[in-house]
Amino acid sequence: MAIWIPHASRVLASASSRSRAVANATFQDAMSHNERLFRRDAETNTRDAYATQNAAQRF
């Protein structure tokens, strides 16, 4: 009967790989959130600017 014991370097490499994957996913989520906020702000600013121009033309 053979007992398999993982080498420390393999264990560390595997843990490091998972850690990078989690960090990358977290970074991607943050970027997506920031991009959504930027787009929402840009759309709001455009809408507000258009409304201001129309209001000024009425008077």
PDB file of N, CA, C and O in Angstrom:
ATOM      1  N   MET A   1       0.850  -1.178   0.000  1.00  0.00           N
ATOM      2  CA  MET A   1       0.000   0.000   0.000  1.00  0.00           C
ATOM      3  C   MET A   1       0.892   1.237   0.000  1.00  0.00           C
ATOM      4  O   MET A   1       1.762   1.391   0.857  1.00  0.00           O
ATOM      5  N   ALA A   2       0.667   2.093  -0.951  1.00  0.00           N
ATOM      6  CA  ALA A   2       1.457   3.319  -1.047  1.00  0.00           C
ATOM      7  C   ALA A   2       0.655   4.484  -0.482  1.00  0.00           C
ATOM      8  O   ALA A   2      -0.540   4.629  -0.737  1.00  0.00           O
ATOM      9  N   ILE A   3       1.331   5.282   0.270  1.00  0.00           N
ATOM     10  CA  ILE A   3       0.711   6.489   0.820  1.00  0.00           C
ATOM     11  C   ILE A   3       1.262   7.677   0.044  1.00  0.00           C
ATOM     12  O   ILE A   3       2.473   7.881  -0.030  1.00  0.00           O
ATOM     13  N   TRP A   4       0.366   8.443  -0.521  1.00  0.00           N
ATOM     14  CA  TRP A   4       0.786   9.593  -1.323  1.00  0.00           C
ATOM     15  C   TRP A   4       0.776  10.836  -0.454  1.00  0.00           C
ATOM     16  O   TRP A   4      -0.248  11.183   0.135  1.00  0.00           O
ATOM     17  N   ILE A   5       1.901  11.495  -0.375  1.00  0.00           N
ATOM     18  CA  ILE A   5       2.027  12.741   0.382  1.00  0.00           C
ATOM     19  C   ILE A   5       2.428  13.826  -0.612  1.00  0.00           C
ATOM     20  O   ILE A   5       3.470  13.711  -1.258  1.00  0.00           O
ATOM     21  N   PRO A   6       1.631  14.865  -0.743  1.00  0.00           N
ATOM     22  CA  PRO A   6       1.958  15.913  -1.720  1.00  0.00           C
ATOM     23  C   PRO A   6       3.214  16.676  -1.317  1.00  0.00           C
ATOM     24  O   PRO A   6       3.467  16.912  -0.135  1.00  0.00           O
ATOM     25  N   HIS A   7       3.977  17.046  -2.305  1.00  0.00           N
ATOM     26  CA  HIS A   7       5.158  17.862  -2.048  1.00  0.00           C
ATOM     27  C   HIS A   7       4.713  19.277  -1.693  1.00  0.00           C
ATOM     28  O   HIS A   7       3.725  19.783  -2.226  1.00  0.00           O
ATOM     29  N   ALA A   8       5.448  19.899  -0.797  1.00  0.00           N
ATOM     30  CA  ALA A   8       5.099  21.248  -0.353  1.00  0.00           C
ATOM     31  C   ALA A   8       5.042  22.225  -1.517  1.00  0.00           C
ATOM     32  O   ALA A   8       4.175  23.099  -1.539  1.00  0.00           O
ATOM     33  N   SER A   9       5.942  22.101  -2.483  1.00  0.00           N
ATOM     34  CA  SER A   9       5.947  23.034  -3.610  1.00  0.00           C
ATOM     35  C   SER A   9       4.666  22.924  -4.428  1.00  0.00           C
ATOM     36  O   SER A   9       4.153  23.933  -4.910  1.00  0.00           O
ATOM     37  N   ARG A  10       4.139  21.701  -4.590  1.00  0.00           N
ATOM     38  CA  ARG A  10       2.882  21.525  -5.329  1.00  0.00           C
ATOM     39  C   ARG A  10       1.710  22.100  -4.558  1.00  0.00           C
ATOM     40  O   ARG A  10       0.823  22.729  -5.134  1.00  0.00           O
ATOM     41  N   VAL A  11       1.712  21.883  -3.262  1.00  0.00           N
ATOM     42  CA  VAL A  11       0.635  22.408  -2.427  1.00  0.00           C
ATOM     43  C   VAL A  11       0.641  23.929  -2.486  1.00  0.00           C
ATOM     44  O   VAL A  11      -0.411  24.550  -2.642  1.00  0.00           O
ATOM     45  N   LEU A  12       1.816  24.529  -2.361  1.00  0.00           N
ATOM     46  CA  LEU A  12       1.915  25.988  -2.401  1.00  0.00           C
ATOM     47  C   LEU A  12       1.538  26.534  -3.774  1.00  0.00           C
ATOM     48  O   LEU A  12       0.863  27.559  -3.866  1.00  0.00           O
ATOM     49  N   ALA A  13       1.962  25.869  -4.832  1.00  0.00           N
ATOM     50  CA  ALA A  13       1.630  26.317  -6.185  1.00  0.00           C
ATOM     51  C   ALA A  13       0.129  26.261  -6.410  1.00  0.00           C
ATOM     52  O   ALA A  13      -0.444  27.164  -7.021  1.00  0.00           O
ATOM     53  N   SER A  14      -0.501  25.220  -5.926  1.00  0.00           N
ATOM     54  CA  SER A  14      -1.945  25.077  -6.077  1.00  0.00           C
ATOM     55  C   SER A  14      -2.678  26.167  -5.301  1.00  0.00           C
ATOM     56  O   SER A  14      -3.617  26.773  -5.815  1.00  0.00           O
ATOM     57  N   ALA A  15      -2.255  26.414  -4.075  1.00  0.00           N
ATOM     58  CA  ALA A  15      -2.872  27.461  -3.258  1.00  0.00           C
ATOM     59  C   ALA A  15      -2.646  28.828  -3.885  1.00  0.00           C
ATOM     60  O   ALA A  15      -3.544  29.670  -3.887  1.00  0.00           O
ATOM     61  N   SER A  16      -1.457  29.047  -4.412  1.00  0.00           N
ATOM     62  CA  SER A  16      -1.140  30.321  -5.046  1.00  0.00           C
ATOM     63  C   SER A  16      -2.004  30.539  -6.278  1.00  0.00           C
ATOM     64  O   SER A  16      -2.482  31.648  -6.518  1.00  0.00           O
ATOM     65  N   SER A  17      -2.203  29.494  -7.049  1.00  0.00           N
ATOM     66  CA  SER A  17      -3.037  29.575  -8.253  1.00  0.00           C
ATOM     67  C   SER A  17      -4.473  29.934  -7.896  1.00  0.00           C
ATOM     68  O   SER A  17      -5.082  30.786  -8.543  1.00  0.00           O
ATOM     69  N   ARG A  18      -5.011  29.291  -6.874  1.00  0.00           N
ATOM     70  CA  ARG A  18      -6.377  29.604  -6.434  1.00  0.00           C
ATOM     71  C   ARG A  18      -6.455  31.031  -5.918  1.00  0.00           C
ATOM     72  O   ARG A  18      -7.426  31.739  -6.186  1.00  0.00           O
ATOM     73  N   SER A  19      -5.445  31.451  -5.185  1.00  0.00           N
ATOM     74  CA  SER A  19      -5.423  32.805  -4.643  1.00  0.00           C
ATOM     75  C   SER A  19      -5.426  33.839  -5.765  1.00  0.00           C
ATOM     76  O   SER A  19      -6.142  34.838  -5.695  1.00  0.00           O
ATOM     77  N   ARG A  20      -4.622  33.595  -6.801  1.00  0.00           N
ATOM     78  CA  ARG A  20      -4.591  34.516  -7.950  1.00  0.00           C
ATOM     79  C   ARG A  20      -5.936  34.547  -8.658  1.00  0.00           C
ATOM     80  O   ARG A  20      -6.387  35.607  -9.092  1.00  0.00           O
ATOM     81  N   ALA A  21      -6.575  33.400  -8.775  1.00  0.00           N
ATOM     82  CA  ALA A  21      -7.875  33.328  -9.448  1.00  0.00           C
ATOM     83  C   ALA A  21      -8.916  34.139  -8.681  1.00  0.00           C
ATOM     84  O   ALA A  21      -9.707  34.865  -9.283  1.00  0.00           O
ATOM     85  N   VAL A  22      -8.916  34.018  -7.364  1.00  0.00           N
ATOM     86  CA  VAL A  22      -9.861  34.774  -6.540  1.00  0.00           C
ATOM     87  C   VAL A  22      -9.563  36.265  -6.627  1.00  0.00           C
ATOM     88  O   VAL A  22     -10.481  37.073  -6.770  1.00  0.00           O
ATOM     89  N   ALA A  23      -8.296  36.632  -6.544  1.00  0.00           N
ATOM     90  CA  ALA A  23      -7.920  38.044  -6.632  1.00  0.00           C
ATOM     91  C   ALA A  23      -8.303  38.617  -7.989  1.00  0.00           C
ATOM     92  O   ALA A  23      -8.790  39.745  -8.065  1.00  0.00           O
ATOM     93  N   ASN A  24      -8.094  37.866  -9.048  1.00  0.00           N
ATOM     94  CA  ASN A  24      -8.439  38.328 -10.389  1.00  0.00           C
ATOM     95  C   ASN A  24      -9.949  38.511 -10.526  1.00  0.00           C
ATOM     96  O   ASN A  24     -10.401  39.499 -11.104  1.00  0.00           O
ATOM     97  N   ALA A  25     -10.726  37.578 -10.005  1.00  0.00           N
ATOM     98  CA  ALA A  25     -12.183  37.688 -10.075  1.00  0.00           C
ATOM     99  C   ALA A  25     -12.661  38.906  -9.296  1.00  0.00           C
ATOM    100  O   ALA A  25     -13.562  39.614  -9.745  1.00  0.00           O
ATOM    101  N   THR A  26     -12.067  39.154  -8.134  1.00  0.00           N
ATOM    102  CA  THR A  26     -12.438  40.315  -7.329  1.00  0.00           C
ATOM    103  C   THR A  26     -12.107  41.600  -8.069  1.00  0.00           C
ATOM    104  O   THR A  26     -12.906  42.537  -8.068  1.00  0.00           O
ATOM    105  N   PHE A  27     -10.942  41.658  -8.701  1.00  0.00           N
ATOM    106  CA  PHE A  27     -10.535  42.833  -9.469  1.00  0.00           C
ATOM    107  C   PHE A  27     -11.494  43.062 -10.633  1.00  0.00           C
ATOM    108  O   PHE A  27     -11.888  44.198 -10.895  1.00  0.00           O
ATOM    109  N   GLN A  28     -11.870  41.995 -11.333  1.00  0.00           N
ATOM    110  CA  GLN A  28     -12.791  42.118 -12.469  1.00  0.00           C
ATOM    111  C   GLN A  28     -14.148  42.634 -12.005  1.00  0.00           C
ATOM    112  O   GLN A  28     -14.757  43.462 -12.681  1.00  0.00           O
ATOM    113  N   ASP A  29     -14.629  42.153 -10.856  1.00  0.00           N
ATOM    114  CA  ASP A  29     -15.903  42.631 -10.323  1.00  0.00           C
ATOM    115  C   ASP A  29     -15.834  44.113 -10.003  1.00  0.00           C
ATOM    116  O   ASP A  29     -16.772  44.856 -10.293  1.00  0.00           O
ATOM    117  N   ALA A  30     -14.724  44.553  -9.404  1.00  0.00           N
ATOM    118  CA  ALA A  30     -14.559  45.968  -9.064  1.00  0.00           C
ATOM    119  C   ALA A  30     -14.521  46.820 -10.322  1.00  0.00           C
ATOM    120  O   ALA A  30     -15.120  47.894 -10.358  1.00  0.00           O
ATOM    121  N   MET A  31     -13.824  46.355 -11.357  1.00  0.00           N
ATOM    122  CA  MET A  31     -13.759  47.112 -12.610  1.00  0.00           C
ATOM    123  C   MET A  31     -15.143  47.216 -13.242  1.00  0.00           C
ATOM    124  O   MET A  31     -15.525  48.285 -13.717  1.00  0.00           O
ATOM    125  N   SER A  32     -15.887  46.134 -13.252  1.00  0.00           N
ATOM    126  CA  SER A  32     -17.231  46.154 -13.829  1.00  0.00           C
ATOM    127  C   SER A  32     -18.114  47.140 -13.077  1.00  0.00           C
ATOM    128  O   SER A  32     -18.881  47.885 -13.687  1.00  0.00           O
ATOM    129  N   HIS A  33     -18.005  47.142 -11.767  1.00  0.00           N
ATOM    130  CA  HIS A  33     -18.795  48.057 -10.944  1.00  0.00           C
ATOM    131  C   HIS A  33     -18.426  49.505 -11.264  1.00  0.00           C
ATOM    132  O   HIS A  33     -19.309  50.344 -11.442  1.00  0.00           O
ATOM    133  N   ASN A  34     -17.122  49.803 -11.339  1.00  0.00           N
ATOM    134  CA  ASN A  34     -16.683  51.162 -11.644  1.00  0.00           C
ATOM    135  C   ASN A  34     -17.116  51.588 -13.037  1.00  0.00           C
ATOM    136  O   ASN A  34     -17.507  52.738 -13.235  1.00  0.00           O
ATOM    137  N   GLU A  35     -17.055  50.683 -14.003  1.00  0.00           N
ATOM    138  CA  GLU A  35     -17.491  51.003 -15.363  1.00  0.00           C
ATOM    139  C   GLU A  35     -18.982  51.296 -15.392  1.00  0.00           C
ATOM    140  O   GLU A  35     -19.421  52.212 -16.089  1.00  0.00           O
ATOM    141  N   ARG A  36     -19.766  50.526 -14.641  1.00  0.00           N
ATOM    142  CA  ARG A  36     -21.208  50.782 -14.596  1.00  0.00           C
ATOM    143  C   ARG A  36     -21.486  52.147 -13.993  1.00  0.00           C
ATOM    144  O   ARG A  36     -22.339  52.883 -14.491  1.00  0.00           O
ATOM    145  N   LEU A  37     -20.773  52.496 -12.921  1.00  0.00           N
ATOM    146  CA  LEU A  37     -20.969  53.804 -12.303  1.00  0.00           C
ATOM    147  C   LEU A  37     -20.600  54.923 -13.267  1.00  0.00           C
ATOM    148  O   LEU A  37     -21.307  55.926 -13.355  1.00  0.00           O
ATOM    149  N   PHE A  38     -19.491  54.755 -13.991  1.00  0.00           N
ATOM    150  CA  PHE A  38     -19.061  55.771 -14.946  1.00  0.00           C
ATOM    151  C   PHE A  38     -20.113  55.949 -16.038  1.00  0.00           C
ATOM    152  O   PHE A  38     -20.457  57.079 -16.387  1.00  0.00           O
ATOM    153  N   ARG A  39     -20.619  54.860 -16.573  1.00  0.00           N
ATOM    154  CA  ARG A  39     -21.640  54.944 -17.630  1.00  0.00           C
ATOM    155  C   ARG A  39     -22.901  55.612 -17.113  1.00  0.00           C
ATOM    156  O   ARG A  39     -23.496  56.444 -17.799  1.00  0.00           O
ATOM    157  N   ARG A  40     -23.313  55.247 -15.895  1.00  0.00           N
ATOM    158  CA  ARG A  40     -24.521  55.840 -15.328  1.00  0.00           C
ATOM    159  C   ARG A  40     -24.338  57.340 -15.156  1.00  0.00           C
ATOM    160  O   ARG A  40     -25.240  58.115 -15.472  1.00  0.00           O
ATOM    161  N   ASP A  41     -23.172  57.757 -14.654  1.00  0.00           N
ATOM    162  CA  ASP A  41     -22.904  59.181 -14.483  1.00  0.00           C
ATOM    163  C   ASP A  41     -22.883  59.898 -15.821  1.00  0.00           C
ATOM    164  O   ASP A  41     -23.409  61.005 -15.932  1.00  0.00           O
ATOM    165  N   ALA A  42     -22.290  59.293 -16.836  1.00  0.00           N
ATOM    166  CA  ALA A  42     -22.224  59.907 -18.161  1.00  0.00           C
ATOM    167  C   ALA A  42     -23.623  60.053 -18.746  1.00  0.00           C
ATOM    168  O   ALA A  42     -23.937  61.086 -19.338  1.00  0.00           O
ATOM    169  N   GLU A  43     -24.463  59.041 -18.591  1.00  0.00           N
ATOM    170  CA  GLU A  43     -25.832  59.118 -19.098  1.00  0.00           C
ATOM    171  C   GLU A  43     -26.617  60.194 -18.364  1.00  0.00           C
ATOM    172  O   GLU A  43     -27.376  60.937 -18.985  1.00  0.00           O
ATOM    173  N   THR A  44     -26.446  60.288 -17.056  1.00  0.00           N
ATOM    174  CA  THR A  44     -27.147  61.299 -16.265  1.00  0.00           C
ATOM    175  C   THR A  44     -26.696  62.691 -16.671  1.00  0.00           C
ATOM    176  O   THR A  44     -27.526  63.586 -16.836  1.00  0.00           O
ATOM    177  N   ASN A  45     -25.387  62.888 -16.837  1.00  0.00           N
ATOM    178  CA  ASN A  45     -24.881  64.200 -17.232  1.00  0.00           C
ATOM    179  C   ASN A  45     -25.409  64.596 -18.603  1.00  0.00           C
ATOM    180  O   ASN A  45     -25.765  65.755 -18.814  1.00  0.00           O
ATOM    181  N   THR A  46     -25.465  63.662 -19.529  1.00  0.00           N
ATOM    182  CA  THR A  46     -25.979  63.951 -20.868  1.00  0.00           C
ATOM    183  C   THR A  46     -27.451  64.319 -20.794  1.00  0.00           C
ATOM    184  O   THR A  46     -27.882  65.281 -21.431  1.00  0.00           O
ATOM    185  N   ARG A  47     -28.216  63.573 -20.033  1.00  0.00           N
ATOM    186  CA  ARG A  47     -29.650  63.837 -19.884  1.00  0.00           C
ATOM    187  C   ARG A  47     -29.871  65.200 -19.235  1.00  0.00           C
ATOM    188  O   ARG A  47     -30.731  65.961 -19.678  1.00  0.00           O
ATOM    189  N   ASP A  48     -29.103  65.518 -18.187  1.00  0.00           N
ATOM    190  CA  ASP A  48     -29.232  66.806 -17.511  1.00  0.00           C
ATOM    191  C   ASP A  48     -28.862  67.956 -18.435  1.00  0.00           C
ATOM    192  O   ASP A  48     -29.535  68.986 -18.437  1.00  0.00           O
ATOM    193  N   ALA A  49     -27.815  67.797 -19.212  1.00  0.00           N
ATOM    194  CA  ALA A  49     -27.391  68.853 -20.132  1.00  0.00           C
ATOM    195  C   ALA A  49     -28.462  69.094 -21.188  1.00  0.00           C
ATOM    196  O   ALA A  49     -28.730  70.244 -21.536  1.00  0.00           O
ATOM    197  N   TYR A  50     -29.070  68.047 -21.698  1.00  0.00           N
ATOM    198  CA  TYR A  50     -30.117  68.171 -22.708  1.00  0.00           C
ATOM    199  C   TYR A  50     -31.333  68.871 -22.110  1.00  0.00           C
ATOM    200  O   TYR A  50     -31.927  69.737 -22.752  1.00  0.00           O
ATOM    201  N   ALA A  51     -31.706  68.503 -20.887  1.00  0.00           N
ATOM    202  CA  ALA A  51     -32.855  69.125 -20.231  1.00  0.00           C
ATOM    203  C   ALA A  51     -32.592  70.603 -19.987  1.00  0.00           C
ATOM    204  O   ALA A  51     -33.503  71.417 -20.141  1.00  0.00           O
ATOM    205  N   THR A  52     -31.378  70.972 -19.612  1.00  0.00           N
ATOM    206  CA  THR A  52     -31.030  72.372 -19.364  1.00  0.00           C
ATOM    207  C   THR A  52     -31.131  73.176 -20.653  1.00  0.00           C
ATOM    208  O   THR A  52     -31.644  74.295 -20.639  1.00  0.00           O
ATOM    209  N   GLN A  53     -30.659  72.636 -21.753  1.00  0.00           N
ATOM    210  CA  GLN A  53     -30.728  73.338 -23.038  1.00  0.00           C
ATOM    211  C   GLN A  53     -32.178  73.551 -23.456  1.00  0.00           C
ATOM    212  O   GLN A  53     -32.531  74.631 -23.930  1.00  0.00           O
ATOM    213  N   ASN A  54     -33.010  72.547 -23.290  1.00  0.00           N
ATOM    214  CA  ASN A  54     -34.417  72.669 -23.666  1.00  0.00           C
ATOM    215  C   ASN A  54     -35.128  73.688 -22.794  1.00  0.00           C
ATOM    216  O   ASN A  54     -35.953  74.452 -23.295  1.00  0.00           O
ATOM    217  N   ALA A  55     -34.832  73.719 -21.511  1.00  0.00           N
ATOM    218  CA  ALA A  55     -35.459  74.675 -20.601  1.00  0.00           C
ATOM    219  C   ALA A  55     -35.040  76.095 -20.965  1.00  0.00           C
ATOM    220  O   ALA A  55     -35.861  77.010 -20.903  1.00  0.00           O
ATOM    221  N   ALA A  56     -33.788  76.297 -21.341  1.00  0.00           N
ATOM    222  CA  ALA A  56     -33.300  77.628 -21.710  1.00  0.00           C
ATOM    223  C   ALA A  56     -33.959  78.100 -22.999  1.00  0.00           C
ATOM    224  O   ALA A  56     -34.198  79.298 -23.149  1.00  0.00           O
ATOM    225  N   GLN A  57     -34.258  77.217 -23.922  1.00  0.00           N
ATOM    226  CA  GLN A  57     -34.878  77.587 -25.192  1.00  0.00           C
ATOM    227  C   GLN A  57     -36.336  77.989 -25.006  1.00  0.00           C
ATOM    228  O   GLN A  57     -36.866  78.741 -25.824  1.00  0.00           O
ATOM    229  N   ARG A  58     -36.985  77.522 -23.978  1.00  0.00           N
ATOM    230  CA  ARG A  58     -38.401  77.843 -23.738  1.00  0.00           C
ATOM    231  C   ARG A  58     -38.584  79.273 -23.258  1.00  0.00           C
ATOM    232  O   ARG A  58     -39.647  79.860 -23.465  1.00  0.00           O
ATOM    233  N   PHE A  59     -37.574  79.842 -22.624  1.00  0.00           N
ATOM    234  CA  PHE A  59     -37.725  81.186 -22.049  1.00  0.00           C
ATOM    235  C   PHE A  59     -37.249  82.252 -22.956  1.00  0.00           C
ATOM    236  O   PHE A  59     -37.312  83.431 -22.610  1.00  0.00           O
TER     237      PHE A  59
END
